[in-house]
Amino acid sequence: MPIYEYICTRCACGFEELRSVSHMNAATCPECQGEGMRQLSVFASFSQDGMGESRAVAGGGGCCGGGGGCACSMSV
Ligand SMILES: [Zn+2]
């Protein structure tokens, strides 16, 4: 199951939970049991898009972000 990130709508803390896709919009804050609002994260987009995004994620620290605009993308 993918990990989803949530922001609590009551205390505004952030937390992560393993959720099945059918339950990804529902999460309970571990701090105050408030309602968690799902956030889009790098990990979430990575797992949803599959291996096609792995190069972009791995090269995110380069000066061009792995987009191929400079030599840093060649060394990844
Ligand atoms: Zn909370």
N, CA, C, O and the ligand as a Tripos MOL2 file, in Angstrom:
@<TRIPOS>MOLECULE
protein
  305   303    77     0     0
PROTEIN
NO_CHARGES

@<TRIPOS>ATOM
      1 N           0.8460   -1.2020    0.0000 N.3       1 MET1
      2 CA          0.0000    0.0000    0.0000 C.3       1 MET1
      3 C           0.8740    1.2420    0.0000 C.2       1 MET1
      4 O           1.9360    1.2530    0.6210 O.2       1 MET1
      5 N           0.4420    2.2760   -0.6830 N.am      2 PRO2
      6 CA          1.2240    3.5260   -0.6810 C.3       2 PRO2
      7 C           1.0550    4.2930    0.6290 C.2       2 PRO2
      8 O           0.0770    4.1310    1.3590 O.2       2 PRO2
      9 N           2.0540    5.1350    0.8890 N.am      3 ILE3
     10 CA          1.9840    6.0070    2.0640 C.3       3 ILE3
     11 C           1.4210    7.3540    1.6280 C.2       3 ILE3
     12 O           1.8860    7.9460    0.6540 O.2       3 ILE3
     13 N           0.4330    7.8240    2.3440 N.am      4 TYR4
     14 CA         -0.1440    9.1300    2.0680 C.3       4 TYR4
     15 C           0.1900   10.0910    3.2030 C.2       4 TYR4
     16 O           0.3000    9.6950    4.3630 O.2       4 TYR4
     17 N           0.3490   11.3570    2.8430 N.am      5 GLU5
     18 CA          0.6100   12.3880    3.8420 C.3       5 GLU5
     19 C          -0.6720   13.1640    4.0990 C.2       5 GLU5
     20 O          -1.4550   13.4370    3.1890 O.2       5 GLU5
     21 N          -0.8600   13.5090    5.3590 N.am      6 TYR6
     22 CA         -2.0570   14.2430    5.7450 C.3       6 TYR6
     23 C          -1.6800   15.4340    6.6160 C.2       6 TYR6
     24 O          -0.6700   15.4230    7.3200 O.2       6 TYR6
     25 N          -2.5100   16.4440    6.5470 N.am      7 ILE7
     26 CA         -2.4200   17.5640    7.4740 C.3       7 ILE7
     27 C          -3.7120   17.5820    8.2780 C.2       7 ILE7
     28 O          -4.8090   17.5790    7.7190 O.2       7 ILE7
     29 N          -3.5650   17.6000    9.5970 N.am      8 CYS8
     30 CA         -4.7480   17.6050   10.4510 C.3       8 CYS8
     31 C          -5.4730   18.9430   10.3180 C.2       8 CYS8
     32 O          -4.8560   20.0070   10.3800 O.2       8 CYS8
     33 N          -6.7940   18.8740   10.1350 N.am      9 THR9
     34 CA         -7.5720   20.0990   10.0070 C.3       9 THR9
     35 C          -7.8860   20.7180   11.3640 C.2       9 THR9
     36 O          -8.4000   21.8340   11.4340 O.2       9 THR9
     37 N          -7.5800   20.0000   12.4400 N.am     10 ARG10
     38 CA         -7.8640   20.5250   13.7800 C.3      10 ARG10
     39 C          -6.6160   21.1370   14.4120 C.2      10 ARG10
     40 O          -6.6470   22.2760   14.8770 O.2      10 ARG10
     41 N          -5.5040   20.3700   14.4270 N.am     11 CYS11
     42 CA         -4.3040   20.8620   15.1110 C.3      11 CYS11
     43 C          -3.1830   21.2030   14.1220 C.2      11 CYS11
     44 O          -2.1230   21.6800   14.5260 O.2      11 CYS11
     45 N          -3.4170   20.9600   12.8280 N.am     12 ALA12
     46 CA         -2.4890   21.3390   11.7550 C.3      12 ALA12
     47 C          -1.1680   20.5920   11.7970 C.2      12 ALA12
     48 O          -0.2010   21.0170   11.1650 O.2      12 ALA12
     49 N          -1.1100   19.5010   12.5220 N.am     13 CYS13
     50 CA          0.0990   18.6990   12.4760 C.3      13 CYS13
     51 C           0.0980   17.8470   11.2020 C.2      13 CYS13
     52 O          -0.9530   17.5730   10.6230 O.2      13 CYS13
     53 N           1.2830   17.4410   10.7860 N.am     14 GLY14
     54 CA          1.3840   16.5790    9.6210 C.3      14 GLY14
     55 C           1.6440   15.1480   10.0530 C.2      14 GLY14
     56 O           2.3440   14.9110   11.0370 O.2      14 GLY14
     57 N           1.0950   14.2110    9.3380 N.am     15 PHE15
     58 CA          1.3740   12.8040    9.6450 C.3      15 PHE15
     59 C           1.2240   11.9820    8.3740 C.2      15 PHE15
     60 O           0.6500   12.4270    7.3800 O.2      15 PHE15
     61 N           1.7590   10.7720    8.4400 N.am     16 GLU16
     62 CA          1.7030    9.8630    7.2940 C.3      16 GLU16
     63 C           1.0040    8.5910    7.7070 C.2      16 GLU16
     64 O           1.1150    8.1440    8.8480 O.2      16 GLU16
     65 N           0.2800    8.0110    6.7650 N.am     17 GLU17
     66 CA         -0.3520    6.7310    7.0470 C.3      17 GLU17
     67 C          -0.3160    5.8530    5.8100 C.2      17 GLU17
     68 O          -0.4200    6.3320    4.6810 O.2      17 GLU17
     69 N          -0.1690    4.5800    6.0450 N.am     18 LEU18
     70 CA         -0.3560    3.5990    4.9820 C.3      18 LEU18
     71 C          -1.8480    3.3880    4.7940 C.2      18 LEU18
     72 O          -2.5510    2.9860    5.7210 O.2      18 LEU18
     73 N          -2.3240    3.6620    3.5880 N.am     19 ARG19
     74 CA         -3.7550    3.5050    3.3350 C.3      19 ARG19
     75 C          -3.9640    2.7580    2.0310 C.2      19 ARG19
     76 O          -3.1690    2.8840    1.0990 O.2      19 ARG19
     77 N          -5.0170    1.9940    1.9690 N.am     20 SER20
     78 CA         -5.4100    1.4580    0.6820 C.3      20 SER20
     79 C          -6.0210    2.5820   -0.1510 C.2      20 SER20
     80 O          -6.4850    3.5870    0.3870 O.2      20 SER20
     81 N          -6.0140    2.4010   -1.4620 N.am     21 VAL21
     82 CA         -6.4950    3.4640   -2.3480 C.3      21 VAL21
     83 C          -7.9420    3.8280   -2.0410 C.2      21 VAL21
     84 O          -8.3230    4.9960   -2.1150 O.2      21 VAL21
     85 N          -8.7410    2.8340   -1.6990 N.am     22 SER22
     86 CA        -10.1630    3.0830   -1.4580 C.3      22 SER22
     87 C         -10.4060    3.8800   -0.1820 C.2      22 SER22
     88 O         -11.4930    4.4210    0.0210 O.2      22 SER22
     89 N          -9.3740    3.9520    0.6900 N.am     23 HIS23
     90 CA         -9.5260    4.6850    1.9560 C.3      23 HIS23
     91 C          -8.5730    5.8620    2.0550 C.2      23 HIS23
     92 O          -8.3780    6.4040    3.1420 O.2      23 HIS23
     93 N          -7.9710    6.2720    0.9320 N.am     24 MET24
     94 CA         -6.8970    7.2510    1.0100 C.3      24 MET24
     95 C          -7.3730    8.6450    1.4170 C.2      24 MET24
     96 O          -6.5640    9.4690    1.8440 O.2      24 MET24
     97 N          -8.6790    8.9230    1.2910 N.am     25 ASN25
     98 CA         -9.1670   10.2530    1.6370 C.3      25 ASN25
     99 C          -9.5970   10.3560    3.0960 C.2      25 ASN25
    100 O          -9.9990   11.4250    3.5540 O.2      25 ASN25
    101 N          -9.5130    9.2560    3.8160 N.am     26 ALA26
    102 CA         -9.9470    9.2820    5.2020 C.3      26 ALA26
    103 C          -8.7900    8.8970    6.1040 C.2      26 ALA26
    104 O          -8.2160    7.8160    5.9710 O.2      26 ALA26
    105 N          -8.4490    9.7990    7.0290 N.am     27 ALA27
    106 CA         -7.3900    9.5060    7.9780 C.3      27 ALA27
    107 C          -7.6830   10.2500    9.2720 C.2      27 ALA27
    108 O          -8.3100   11.3090    9.2760 O.2      27 ALA27
    109 N          -7.2090    9.6650   10.3760 N.am     28 THR28
    110 CA         -7.4430   10.2720   11.6690 C.3      28 THR28
    111 C          -6.1230   10.7160   12.2760 C.2      28 THR28
    112 O          -5.1650    9.9440   12.3130 O.2      28 THR28
    113 N          -6.0670   11.9490   12.7510 N.am     29 CYS29
    114 CA         -4.8640   12.4910   13.3540 C.3      29 CYS29
    115 C          -4.4740   11.6920   14.5890 C.2      29 CYS29
    116 O          -5.3130   11.4490   15.4560 O.2      29 CYS29
    117 N          -3.1990   11.2740   14.6820 N.am     30 PRO30
    118 CA         -2.7590   10.5050   15.8490 C.3      30 PRO30
    119 C          -2.6430   11.3710   17.1060 C.2      30 PRO30
    120 O          -2.5820   10.8430   18.2160 O.2      30 PRO30
    121 N          -2.6110   12.6890   16.9390 N.am     31 GLU31
    122 CA         -2.4460   13.5840   18.0880 C.3      31 GLU31
    123 C          -3.7770   13.9620   18.7350 C.2      31 GLU31
    124 O          -3.9050   13.9520   19.9590 O.2      31 GLU31
    125 N          -4.7580   14.2920   17.9100 N.am     32 CYS32
    126 CA         -6.0110   14.8180   18.4600 C.3      32 CYS32
    127 C          -7.2470   14.1080   17.9130 C.2      32 CYS32
    128 O          -8.3740   14.4720   18.2480 O.2      32 CYS32
    129 N          -7.0370   13.0880   17.0650 N.am     33 GLN33
    130 CA         -8.1390   12.3450   16.4580 C.3      33 GLN33
    131 C          -9.0120   13.2430   15.5750 C.2      33 GLN33
    132 O         -10.1830   12.9500   15.3320 O.2      33 GLN33
    133 N          -8.4110   14.3480   15.1000 N.am     34 GLY34
    134 CA         -9.1270   15.2000   14.1590 C.3      34 GLY34
    135 C          -9.0930   14.6110   12.7610 C.2      34 GLY34
    136 O          -8.4930   13.5630   12.5200 O.2      34 GLY34
    137 N          -9.7430   15.3020   11.8590 N.am     35 GLU35
    138 CA         -9.8040   14.8240   10.4780 C.3      35 GLU35
    139 C          -8.5570   15.2220    9.7070 C.2      35 GLU35
    140 O          -8.1650   16.3890    9.7200 O.2      35 GLU35
    141 N          -7.9330   14.2690    9.0390 N.am     36 GLY36
    142 CA         -6.7440   14.5460    8.2450 C.3      36 GLY36
    143 C          -7.1080   14.8670    6.8090 C.2      36 GLY36
    144 O          -7.9320   14.1880    6.1960 O.2      36 GLY36
    145 N          -6.4760   15.9250    6.2720 N.am     37 MET37
    146 CA         -6.6870   16.3010    4.8780 C.3      37 MET37
    147 C          -5.4950   15.8120    4.0680 C.2      37 MET37
    148 O          -4.3480   16.1200    4.3920 O.2      37 MET37
    149 N          -5.7640   15.0610    3.0310 N.am     38 ARG38
    150 CA         -4.6870   14.4200    2.2900 C.3      38 ARG38
    151 C          -3.8370   15.4500    1.5360 C.2      38 ARG38
    152 O          -4.3550   16.3890    0.9300 O.2      38 ARG38
    153 N          -2.5210   15.2440    1.5940 N.am     39 GLN39
    154 CA         -1.5970   16.1020    0.8820 C.3      39 GLN39
    155 C          -0.9500   15.3180   -0.2580 C.2      39 GLN39
    156 O          -0.7400   14.1090   -0.1570 O.2      39 GLN39
    157 N          -0.6410   16.0210   -1.3370 N.am     40 LEU40
    158 CA          0.1420   15.4040   -2.4050 C.3      40 LEU40
    159 C           1.6110   15.5370   -2.0530 C.2      40 LEU40
    160 O           2.0830   16.6270   -1.7300 O.2      40 LEU40
    161 N           2.3250   14.4390   -2.1140 N.am     41 SER41
    162 CA          3.7310   14.4650   -1.7550 C.3      41 SER41
    163 C           4.5620   13.8250   -2.8520 C.2      41 SER41
    164 O           4.0300   13.2350   -3.7920 O.2      41 SER41
    165 N           5.8720   13.9520   -2.7170 N.am     42 VAL42
    166 CA          6.7730   13.3220   -3.6750 C.3      42 VAL42
    167 C           6.5900   11.8150   -3.6570 C.2      42 VAL42
    168 O           6.5640   11.1670   -4.7030 O.2      42 VAL42
    169 N           6.4620   11.2630   -2.4560 N.am     43 PHE43
    170 CA          6.3190    9.8240   -2.3530 C.3      43 PHE43
    171 C           4.9980    9.3590   -2.9540 C.2      43 PHE43
    172 O           4.9330    8.3160   -3.6030 O.2      43 PHE43
    173 N           3.9580   10.1350   -2.7340 N.am     44 ALA44
    174 CA          2.6500    9.7450   -3.2510 C.3      44 ALA44
    175 C           2.6580    9.7680   -4.7730 C.2      44 ALA44
    176 O           2.1670    8.8360   -5.4100 O.2      44 ALA44
    177 N           3.2090   10.8200   -5.3570 N.am     45 SER45
    178 CA          3.2230   10.9150   -6.8080 C.3      45 SER45
    179 C           4.1350    9.8530   -7.4020 C.2      45 SER45
    180 O           3.8660    9.3120   -8.4740 O.2      45 SER45
    181 N           5.2150    9.5650   -6.6920 N.am     46 PHE46
    182 CA          6.1270    8.5260   -7.1400 C.3      46 PHE46
    183 C           5.4250    7.1740   -7.2080 C.2      46 PHE46
    184 O           5.5370    6.4680   -8.2100 O.2      46 PHE46
    185 N           4.7070    6.8100   -6.1570 N.am     47 SER47
    186 CA          4.0880    5.5000   -6.1150 C.3      47 SER47
    187 C           2.8770    5.4280   -7.0470 C.2      47 SER47
    188 O           2.5440    4.3560   -7.5520 O.2      47 SER47
    189 N           2.2260    6.5570   -7.2720 N.am     48 GLN48
    190 CA          1.0570    6.5350   -8.1340 C.3      48 GLN48
    191 C           1.4520    6.4970   -9.6080 C.2      48 GLN48
    192 O           0.7800    5.8660  -10.4240 O.2      48 GLN48
    193 N           2.5430    7.1760   -9.9390 N.am     49 ASP49
    194 CA          2.9340    7.2550  -11.3380 C.3      49 ASP49
    195 C           3.7680    6.0570  -11.7850 C.2      49 ASP49
    196 O           3.9190    5.8070  -12.9810 O.2      49 ASP49
    197 N           4.3020    5.3250  -10.8240 N.am     50 GLY50
    198 CA          5.0770    4.1510  -11.1770 C.3      50 GLY50
    199 C           6.5310    4.4800  -11.4590 C.2      50 GLY50
    200 O           7.0210    5.5530  -11.1080 O.2      50 GLY50
    201 N           7.2080    3.5460  -12.0960 N.am     51 MET51
    202 CA          8.6460    3.6660  -12.2880 C.3      51 MET51
    203 C           9.0230    4.8040  -13.2380 C.2      51 MET51
    204 O          10.1730    5.2430  -13.2430 O.2      51 MET51
    205 N           8.1020    5.2700  -14.0160 N.am     52 GLY52
    206 CA          8.3980    6.3200  -14.9890 C.3      52 GLY52
    207 C           8.8680    7.6020  -14.3350 C.2      52 GLY52
    208 O           9.5460    8.4110  -14.9680 O.2      52 GLY52
    209 N           8.5080    7.8010  -13.0450 N.am     53 GLU53
    210 CA          8.8830    9.0250  -12.3660 C.3      53 GLU53
    211 C          10.1410    8.8530  -11.5220 C.2      53 GLU53
    212 O          10.6080    9.8170  -10.9150 O.2      53 GLU53
    213 N          10.6970    7.6450  -11.4710 N.am     54 SER54
    214 CA         11.8060    7.3930  -10.5580 C.3      54 SER54
    215 C          13.0410    8.2200  -10.9180 C.2      54 SER54
    216 O          13.7780    8.6480  -10.0290 O.2      54 SER54
    217 N          13.2710    8.4490  -12.2090 N.am     55 ARG55
    218 CA         14.4300    9.2310  -12.6130 C.3      55 ARG55
    219 C          14.2880   10.6810  -12.1600 C.2      55 ARG55
    220 O          15.2540   11.2890  -11.7010 O.2      55 ARG55
    221 N          13.0990   11.2240  -12.2890 N.am     56 ALA56
    222 CA         12.8740   12.6060  -11.8960 C.3      56 ALA56
    223 C          13.0320   12.7600  -10.3860 C.2      56 ALA56
    224 O          13.5790   13.7600   -9.9220 O.2      56 ALA56
    225 N          12.5630   11.7880   -9.6200 N.am     57 VAL57
    226 CA         12.6730   11.8610   -8.1710 C.3      57 VAL57
    227 C          14.1280   11.7300   -7.7450 C.2      57 VAL57
    228 O          14.6000   12.4730   -6.8850 O.2      57 VAL57
    229 N          14.8450   10.7690   -8.3580 N.am     58 ALA58
    230 CA         16.2330   10.5320   -7.9790 C.3      58 ALA58
    231 C          17.1130   11.7170   -8.3500 C.2      58 ALA58
    232 O          18.0820   12.0160   -7.6530 O.2      58 ALA58
    233 N          16.7790   12.3930   -9.4500 N.am     59 GLY59
    234 CA         17.5990   13.4960   -9.9250 C.3      59 GLY59
    235 C          17.1350   14.8470   -9.4050 C.2      59 GLY59
    236 O          17.5970   15.8860   -9.8750 O.2      59 GLY59
    237 N          16.2210   14.8380   -8.4330 N.am     60 GLY60
    238 CA         15.6510   16.0830   -7.9590 C.3      60 GLY60
    239 C          16.6570   17.0200   -7.3220 C.2      60 GLY60
    240 O          16.4120   18.2220   -7.2240 O.2      60 GLY60
    241 N          17.8100   16.4710   -6.8790 N.am     61 GLY61
    242 CA         18.7970   17.3100   -6.2290 C.3      61 GLY61
    243 C          19.7430   17.9960   -7.1860 C.2      61 GLY61
    244 O          20.5450   18.8320   -6.7670 O.2      61 GLY61
    245 N          19.6670   17.6570   -8.4830 N.am     62 GLY62
    246 CA         20.5650   18.2440   -9.4590 C.3      62 GLY62
    247 C          20.2020   19.6830   -9.7610 C.2      62 GLY62
    248 O          19.1200   20.1500   -9.4050 O.2      62 GLY62
    249 N          21.1060   20.3760  -10.4140 N.am     63 CYS63
    250 CA         20.8770   21.7880  -10.6820 C.3      63 CYS63
    251 C          19.7460   22.0080  -11.6710 C.2      63 CYS63
    252 O          19.1560   23.0880  -11.7020 O.2      63 CYS63
    253 N          19.4330   21.0040  -12.4770 N.am     64 CYS64
    254 CA         18.3550   21.1690  -13.4560 C.3      64 CYS64
    255 C          17.1410   20.3260  -13.0760 C.2      64 CYS64
    256 O          16.1650   20.2740  -13.8240 O.2      64 CYS64
    257 N          17.1940   19.6640  -11.9180 N.am     65 GLY65
    258 CA         16.0690   18.8470  -11.4950 C.3      65 GLY65
    259 C          15.9310   17.5650  -12.2830 C.2      65 GLY65
    260 O          14.8710   16.9400  -12.2580 O.2      65 GLY65
    261 N          16.9660   17.1620  -12.9750 N.am     66 GLY66
    262 CA         16.9140   15.9230  -13.7250 C.3      66 GLY66
    263 C          16.2090   16.0540  -15.0590 C.2      66 GLY66
    264 O          15.9240   15.0510  -15.7130 O.2      66 GLY66
    265 N          15.9260   17.2680  -15.4640 N.am     67 GLY67
    266 CA         15.1870   17.4690  -16.7050 C.3      67 GLY67
    267 C          16.0360   17.3710  -17.9520 C.2      67 GLY67
    268 O          15.5080   17.4570  -19.0610 O.2      67 GLY67
    269 N          17.3340   17.1940  -17.8030 N.am     68 GLY68
    270 CA         18.1910   17.0390  -18.9630 C.3      68 GLY68
    271 C          18.7370   18.3460  -19.5030 C.2      68 GLY68
    272 O          19.2900   18.3770  -20.6020 O.2      68 GLY68
    273 N          18.5910   19.4280  -18.7480 N.am     69 GLY69
    274 CA         19.0120   20.7180  -19.2380 C.3      69 GLY69
    275 C          20.5030   20.9810  -19.0840 C.2      69 GLY69
    276 O          21.0160   21.9670  -19.6130 O.2      69 GLY69
    277 N          21.2090   20.0990  -18.3560 N.am     70 CYS70
    278 CA         22.6390   20.3200  -18.1360 C.3      70 CYS70
    279 C          23.3240   18.9820  -17.8880 C.2      70 CYS70
    280 O          22.6880   17.9320  -17.9800 O.2      70 CYS70
    281 N          24.6080   19.0140  -17.5750 N.am     71 ALA71
    282 CA         25.3920   17.7900  -17.4370 C.3      71 ALA71
    283 C          25.0070   16.9680  -16.2180 C.2      71 ALA71
    284 O          25.3140   15.7760  -16.1800 O.2      71 ALA71
    285 N          24.3560   17.5430  -15.2270 N.am     72 CYS72
    286 CA         24.0560   16.7940  -14.0040 C.3      72 CYS72
    287 C          23.1070   15.6320  -14.2730 C.2      72 CYS72
    288 O          23.1460   14.6340  -13.5530 O.2      72 CYS72
    289 N          22.2650   15.7350  -15.2810 N.am     73 SER73
    290 CA         21.3380   14.6490  -15.5790 C.3      73 SER73
    291 C          22.0760   13.4470  -16.1730 C.2      73 SER73
    292 O          21.5620   12.3300  -16.1330 O.2      73 SER73
    293 N          23.2650   13.6620  -16.7190 N.am     74 MET74
    294 CA         24.0030   12.5740  -17.3390 C.3      74 MET74
    295 C          24.6170   11.6390  -16.3250 C.2      74 MET74
    296 O          24.8570   10.4700  -16.6260 O.2      74 MET74
    297 N          24.8800   12.1380  -15.1130 N.am     75 SER75
    298 CA         25.5750   11.3510  -14.1010 C.3      75 SER75
    299 C          24.6310   10.5430  -13.2330 C.2      75 SER75
    300 O          25.0890    9.7460  -12.4140 O.2      75 SER75
    301 N          23.3420   10.7240  -13.3830 N.am     76 VAL76
    302 CA         22.3820   10.0050  -12.5430 C.3      76 VAL76
    303 C          22.2610    8.5610  -13.0100 C.2      76 VAL76
    304 O          21.5000    7.7870  -12.4310 O.2      76 VAL76
    305 ZN         -4.5570   16.7940   15.0080 Zn       77 ZN77
@<TRIPOS>BOND
     1     1     2 1
     2     2     3 1
     3     3     4 2
     4     3     5 am
     5     5     6 1
     6     6     7 1
     7     7     8 2
     8     7     9 am
     9     9    10 1
    10    10    11 1
    11    11    12 2
    12    11    13 am
    13    13    14 1
    14    14    15 1
    15    15    16 2
    16    15    17 am
    17    17    18 1
    18    18    19 1
    19    19    20 2
    20    19    21 am
    21    21    22 1
    22    22    23 1
    23    23    24 2
    24    23    25 am
    25    25    26 1
    26    26    27 1
    27    27    28 2
    28    27    29 am
    29    29    30 1
    30    30    31 1
    31    31    32 2
    32    31    33 am
    33    33    34 1
    34    34    35 1
    35    35    36 2
    36    35    37 am
    37    37    38 1
    38    38    39 1
    39    39    40 2
    40    39    41 am
    41    41    42 1
    42    42    43 1
    43    43    44 2
    44    43    45 am
    45    45    46 1
    46    46    47 1
    47    47    48 2
    48    47    49 am
    49    49    50 1
    50    50    51 1
    51    51    52 2
    52    51    53 am
    53    53    54 1
    54    54    55 1
    55    55    56 2
    56    55    57 am
    57    57    58 1
    58    58    59 1
    59    59    60 2
    60    59    61 am
    61    61    62 1
    62    62    63 1
    63    63    64 2
    64    63    65 am
    65    65    66 1
    66    66    67 1
    67    67    68 2
    68    67    69 am
    69    69    70 1
    70    70    71 1
    71    71    72 2
    72    71    73 am
    73    73    74 1
    74    74    75 1
    75    75    76 2
    76    75    77 am
    77    77    78 1
    78    78    79 1
    79    79    80 2
    80    79    81 am
    81    81    82 1
    82    82    83 1
    83    83    84 2
    84    83    85 am
    85    85    86 1
    86    86    87 1
    87    87    88 2
    88    87    89 am
    89    89    90 1
    90    90    91 1
    91    91    92 2
    92    91    93 am
    93    93    94 1
    94    94    95 1
    95    95    96 2
    96    95    97 am
    97    97    98 1
    98    98    99 1
    99    99   100 2
   100    99   101 am
   101   101   102 1
   102   102   103 1
   103   103   104 2
   104   103   105 am
   105   105   106 1
   106   106   107 1
   107   107   108 2
   108   107   109 am
   109   109   110 1
   110   110   111 1
   111   111   112 2
   112   111   113 am
   113   113   114 1
   114   114   115 1
   115   115   116 2
   116   115   117 am
   117   117   118 1
   118   118   119 1
   119   119   120 2
   120   119   121 am
   121   121   122 1
   122   122   123 1
   123   123   124 2
   124   123   125 am
   125   125   126 1
   126   126   127 1
   127   127   128 2
   128   127   129 am
   129   129   130 1
   130   130   131 1
   131   131   132 2
   132   131   133 am
   133   133   134 1
   134   134   135 1
   135   135   136 2
   136   135   137 am
   137   137   138 1
   138   138   139 1
   139   139   140 2
   140   139   141 am
   141   141   142 1
   142   142   143 1
   143   143   144 2
   144   143   145 am
   145   145   146 1
   146   146   147 1
   147   147   148 2
   148   147   149 am
   149   149   150 1
   150   150   151 1
   151   151   152 2
   152   151   153 am
   153   153   154 1
   154   154   155 1
   155   155   156 2
   156   155   157 am
   157   157   158 1
   158   158   159 1
   159   159   160 2
   160   159   161 am
   161   161   162 1
   162   162   163 1
   163   163   164 2
   164   163   165 am
   165   165   166 1
   166   166   167 1
   167   167   168 2
   168   167   169 am
   169   169   170 1
   170   170   171 1
   171   171   172 2
   172   171   173 am
   173   173   174 1
   174   174   175 1
   175   175   176 2
   176   175   177 am
   177   177   178 1
   178   178   179 1
   179   179   180 2
   180   179   181 am
   181   181   182 1
   182   182   183 1
   183   183   184 2
   184   183   185 am
   185   185   186 1
   186   186   187 1
   187   187   188 2
   188   187   189 am
   189   189   190 1
   190   190   191 1
   191   191   192 2
   192   191   193 am
   193   193   194 1
   194   194   195 1
   195   195   196 2
   196   195   197 am
   197   197   198 1
   198   198   199 1
   199   199   200 2
   200   199   201 am
   201   201   202 1
   202   202   203 1
   203   203   204 2
   204   203   205 am
   205   205   206 1
   206   206   207 1
   207   207   208 2
   208   207   209 am
   209   209   210 1
   210   210   211 1
   211   211   212 2
   212   211   213 am
   213   213   214 1
   214   214   215 1
   215   215   216 2
   216   215   217 am
   217   217   218 1
   218   218   219 1
   219   219   220 2
   220   219   221 am
   221   221   222 1
   222   222   223 1
   223   223   224 2
   224   223   225 am
   225   225   226 1
   226   226   227 1
   227   227   228 2
   228   227   229 am
   229   229   230 1
   230   230   231 1
   231   231   232 2
   232   231   233 am
   233   233   234 1
   234   234   235 1
   235   235   236 2
   236   235   237 am
   237   237   238 1
   238   238   239 1
   239   239   240 2
   240   239   241 am
   241   241   242 1
   242   242   243 1
   243   243   244 2
   244   243   245 am
   245   245   246 1
   246   246   247 1
   247   247   248 2
   248   247   249 am
   249   249   250 1
   250   250   251 1
   251   251   252 2
   252   251   253 am
   253   253   254 1
   254   254   255 1
   255   255   256 2
   256   255   257 am
   257   257   258 1
   258   258   259 1
   259   259   260 2
   260   259   261 am
   261   261   262 1
   262   262   263 1
   263   263   264 2
   264   263   265 am
   265   265   266 1
   266   266   267 1
   267   267   268 2
   268   267   269 am
   269   269   270 1
   270   270   271 1
   271   271   272 2
   272   271   273 am
   273   273   274 1
   274   274   275 1
   275   275   276 2
   276   275   277 am
   277   277   278 1
   278   278   279 1
   279   279   280 2
   280   279   281 am
   281   281   282 1
   282   282   283 1
   283   283   284 2
   284   283   285 am
   285   285   286 1
   286   286   287 1
   287   287   288 2
   288   287   289 am
   289   289   290 1
   290   290   291 1
   291   291   292 2
   292   291   293 am
   293   293   294 1
   294   294   295 1
   295   295   296 2
   296   295   297 am
   297   297   298 1
   298   298   299 1
   299   299   300 2
   300   299   301 am
   301   301   302 1
   302   302   303 1
   303   303   304 2
@<TRIPOS>SUBSTRUCTURE
     1 MET1         2 RESIDUE 1 A MET
     2 PRO2         6 RESIDUE 1 A PRO
     3 ILE3        10 RESIDUE 1 A ILE
     4 TYR4        14 RESIDUE 1 A TYR
     5 GLU5        18 RESIDUE 1 A GLU
     6 TYR6        22 RESIDUE 1 A TYR
     7 ILE7        26 RESIDUE 1 A ILE
     8 CYS8        30 RESIDUE 1 A CYS
     9 THR9        34 RESIDUE 1 A THR
    10 ARG10       38 RESIDUE 1 A ARG
    11 CYS11       42 RESIDUE 1 A CYS
    12 ALA12       46 RESIDUE 1 A ALA
    13 CYS13       50 RESIDUE 1 A CYS
    14 GLY14       54 RESIDUE 1 A GLY
    15 PHE15       58 RESIDUE 1 A PHE
    16 GLU16       62 RESIDUE 1 A GLU
    17 GLU17       66 RESIDUE 1 A GLU
    18 LEU18       70 RESIDUE 1 A LEU
    19 ARG19       74 RESIDUE 1 A ARG
    20 SER20       78 RESIDUE 1 A SER
    21 VAL21       82 RESIDUE 1 A VAL
    22 SER22       86 RESIDUE 1 A SER
    23 HIS23       90 RESIDUE 1 A HIS
    24 MET24       94 RESIDUE 1 A MET
    25 ASN25       98 RESIDUE 1 A ASN
    26 ALA26      102 RESIDUE 1 A ALA
    27 ALA27      106 RESIDUE 1 A ALA
    28 THR28      110 RESIDUE 1 A THR
    29 CYS29      114 RESIDUE 1 A CYS
    30 PRO30      118 RESIDUE 1 A PRO
    31 GLU31      122 RESIDUE 1 A GLU
    32 CYS32      126 RESIDUE 1 A CYS
    33 GLN33      130 RESIDUE 1 A GLN
    34 GLY34      134 RESIDUE 1 A GLY
    35 GLU35      138 RESIDUE 1 A GLU
    36 GLY36      142 RESIDUE 1 A GLY
    37 MET37      146 RESIDUE 1 A MET
    38 ARG38      150 RESIDUE 1 A ARG
    39 GLN39      154 RESIDUE 1 A GLN
    40 LEU40      158 RESIDUE 1 A LEU
    41 SER41      162 RESIDUE 1 A SER
    42 VAL42      166 RESIDUE 1 A VAL
    43 PHE43      170 RESIDUE 1 A PHE
    44 ALA44      174 RESIDUE 1 A ALA
    45 SER45      178 RESIDUE 1 A SER
    46 PHE46      182 RESIDUE 1 A PHE
    47 SER47      186 RESIDUE 1 A SER
    48 GLN48      190 RESIDUE 1 A GLN
    49 ASP49      194 RESIDUE 1 A ASP
    50 GLY50      198 RESIDUE 1 A GLY
    51 MET51      202 RESIDUE 1 A MET
    52 GLY52      206 RESIDUE 1 A GLY
    53 GLU53      210 RESIDUE 1 A GLU
    54 SER54      214 RESIDUE 1 A SER
    55 ARG55      218 RESIDUE 1 A ARG
    56 ALA56      222 RESIDUE 1 A ALA
    57 VAL57      226 RESIDUE 1 A VAL
    58 ALA58      230 RESIDUE 1 A ALA
    59 GLY59      234 RESIDUE 1 A GLY
    60 GLY60      238 RESIDUE 1 A GLY
    61 GLY61      242 RESIDUE 1 A GLY
    62 GLY62      246 RESIDUE 1 A GLY
    63 CYS63      250 RESIDUE 1 A CYS
    64 CYS64      254 RESIDUE 1 A CYS
    65 GLY65      258 RESIDUE 1 A GLY
    66 GLY66      262 RESIDUE 1 A GLY
    67 GLY67      266 RESIDUE 1 A GLY
    68 GLY68      270 RESIDUE 1 A GLY
    69 GLY69      274 RESIDUE 1 A GLY
    70 CYS70      278 RESIDUE 1 A CYS
    71 ALA71      282 RESIDUE 1 A ALA
    72 CYS72      286 RESIDUE 1 A CYS
    73 SER73      290 RESIDUE 1 A SER
    74 MET74      294 RESIDUE 1 A MET
    75 SER75      298 RESIDUE 1 A SER
    76 VAL76      302 RESIDUE 1 A VAL
    77 ZN77       305 GROUP 0 **** ****
